[in-house]
Amino acid sequence: MSDGPDLESLVPDLEALLGEMVISVLGEESTPVLDGRRPAAPTGVSRLVVHDAVADWYLGVEVRASVELVSRLATKLLGVTDPAPDDMLDVIAELGNIAAGNIKTLLRTHGQLSLPSSALLTMPSEHPVGLVRAAAVLLDQVLELAVMPLTRTDATITDARWPGTQANNPLLAHLP
């Protein structure tokens, strides 16, 4: 298994990507976070995996934001005044999908992108070794984009759902 791309060299591109995503998708202005601030808990998180089958490496991509910010974005994007948790999960998952797709393109990888998984977490997520991040202040809250190397045994990989595969859902077990 290859070590994968040099993530430190990606940081300026991640910062630009995050700023462009905020403007184009959310229609909002943002400013880069320069003081290391992270999203406040509870947090909405979207996780995806990029797998380059030729070079044989995996990267995890996460978009993180406070539940308050995710709720405000869901209100804006979905036009609902009091978004349900499923609405917030959909919004953070879509932001993760957009970010991870752009990162895959940026890396020019011969790989595959997993489907997004999203969760509302009460505790902030850990920073694994090798993680690089970009963060922006949006609507007075922090929106974070993180990319990290993954090993083949990492739960993020083993739990990932890939396009064309059936989800491990007992409610769907009766379907062909």
Salt bridges, closest charged atoms under 4 A:
GLU28 OE2 - LYS76 NZ 2.68
ASP35 OD2 - ARG37 NE 3.23
ASP56 OD1 - HIS51 NE2 3.95
ASP56 OD2 - ARG152 NH2 2.78
GLU62 OE2 - ARG47 NE 2.78
GLU62 OE1 - ARG64 NH2 2.59
GLU144 OE2 - ARG38 NE 3.52
GLU144 OE1 - ARG64 NH1 2.73
GLU144 OE2 - HIS127 NE2 3.98
GLU144 OE2 - ARG133 NE 2.28
